[in-house]
Structure formats: structure tokens, C-alpha cells
Amino acid sequence: RFLRAPKVALELTDRDDFVPLRELAEVKLGLKTGADSFFFLEVHADETEDGGLLPRRGVEIVKGLGGWVGQIAKADLVPAMLNPQLYSREGRAFRFPKKPKHYYLSPREGKLRYGLAEYVRVGELNGIHQGKLVESNSLDGVWFRQARTLVSSRWVLPYNSAYDYGAWSNPDGFVLNGRFVGVDPVDEALSDSVGALLNSTFAALARLTEGVATGVEGAFDVGPPAARQITLPDPRKFSEAGKELVRSAFAALADSNSMPSAPKRDGSVSRERLGLDTAILMALGNTEGQAAALLDRVYTSY
């Protein structure tokens, strides 16, 4: 647990105004389908290779297993996110985009519409239906209809910290695959506070204490069991004035749609990160000077 963890991170875990994430939220692993190449379809935008397929109301042209391209009813698709490497014009994105690049295949009961029957046949020709996890996930013995509950959490962590150091906002409820860890606050009133905390340096520090080193320099796997142990400032102890400070600082980050980078080797940080971390400590009753002193140790230790 403590391998390479900054000492100040261990000190923070013992504070009585810090609590493990499990007290604030439910933490879930993204969907494990057993065959992502089949169940997650890419929006197909290349009109020169679509075989003459025309856009139509209620239908999406998608690309799937083995390069298959066809029409699937939107009612059989759920917007999804597959790749944790998200970027906007400003750099690393803070929120998921409005328009999905991928869909999760979730067929309705009854007749298979448009190109779905053909695509199911493609899956069977490739042996997808024989996979152990696909079989165990099947709903009432129908392999292409999965019984597992979809994970579309409000806040999203990367399973592997090499991808990023913050938590993405998922306001439109995109389905997550196994590269993500979803976080749903148990109290909806605390949702924005939990999002702010997960984007703070305190969360980044805690990942280093709980994650498992992967062999890639600086990369840690932080699955649900480890994420539940991450200790964060307790938002239930924020003062009323402090809540407004945190809300304002977090709104500035959200409005920029740019996730601030982690502290650099010299301990320097972006204005947005400093503002958010300072607001959180002041919300717990620290003066601005006390917050600055602690953050200096936090950033240099990181």
C-alpha cells in the first residue's frame, strides 16, 4: 500500500476531517462484456465506405466487429465511452463530449431490426457467442442481450492513473467499459462536492497510497476496491461559506473544460488546481495561510 507514497499522503489519511470514498459514494467497475469488439460499436462517419447506406431517422450507421458497417436502430444502442484519453481544444478534457463516438449494443426484446440480425450472425461466425464471459452475461440464454447492469456514473475515474489524474464529468450518462471506475455519490446534494474532491490533489495523492504499480513509470491501477479506500476531505464538514468557495472554484474548472495537470516536479501547479485545493481546505476551517502551508508540502511531496 505505501510503496512510493508521499509521506504527507499518509499523514492526511489520519486526519479526522478526511474520510474514505466509500463513505461518500458507491464505486463500480465499468462494464465487462467479454467481447468489447462486438458490443461496443463506433459511429461510422466515412460516407465513402458505407456501401450506399443513407442516414435515416431513428437509425445510426455504425462500424463493429471485423469492420462490419451497417444500420442499427438508435433504440438498440446506448451512448458509451471507451477511451480514457480525452482531450479538448484546451488540453485534457474535464467532461465527456455531448456527441458520442461509440455506442453499447443493447438490443430490445423481440424482432431484430435493420442490420442487427446480420450483425448478430457476424458475431456467431466469429465465435463471440461461445466466450465464457459472454455466455455468463447472457440474458435468458440470448447471448447478444447482456444481463449485467450498465454503469453510467456521474463521476468517472480512470482504472489506470497513467491516463489522467482527475475525475471526468459524465452528465449525459454514457455507459462505461472496464477502463473506467464509476463513482455515484450516495447523497445527490453532495454530488458536485464529490466531483470537486475527486479532481483535487488530495485524490491524486491518495491514489498513490492505494493503487498498484503497473511497471509503467508513474502508472497505478486503481480499481474499485482501491478507489473505495481513497481518503478525501469530508464535504459534510464544509462550512456554509466554504461550500460556496468550493463551488466557485470547481465551477471555474468545469467552465474551462480543461482538467488541470498534476503538480510538477518543482511543486508548481496550475491556477485552477491551486484555487480548488485552497478552497477545499478553507471549507474545512483552515485559514488561507494554513492552507498555503499544507499545500506547499503536498505539492513538493507529490
Salt bridges, closest charged atoms under 4 A:
GLU11 OE1 - ARG297 NH2 2.59
ASP17 OD2 - ARG15 NH2 2.90
GLU23 OE1 - ARG236 NH2 3.01
GLU26 OE1 - LYS28 NZ 3.95
GLU60 OE1 - LYS74 NZ 3.93
ASP76 OD1 - ARG108 NE 2.83
GLU124 OE1 - ARG121 NH1 3.79
ASP164 OD1 - ARG92 NH1 2.16
ASP172 OD1 - LYS98 NZ 3.49
ASP184 OD2 - LYS28 NZ 3.44
GLU210 OE2 - ARG1 NH2 2.95
GLU217 OE2 - ARG4 NH2 3.35
ASP234 OD1 - ARG236 NE 2.87
GLU240 OE2 - LYS243 NZ 3.06
GLU244 OE2 - ARG247 NH2 2.91
GLU272 OE2 - ARG271 NH2 3.64
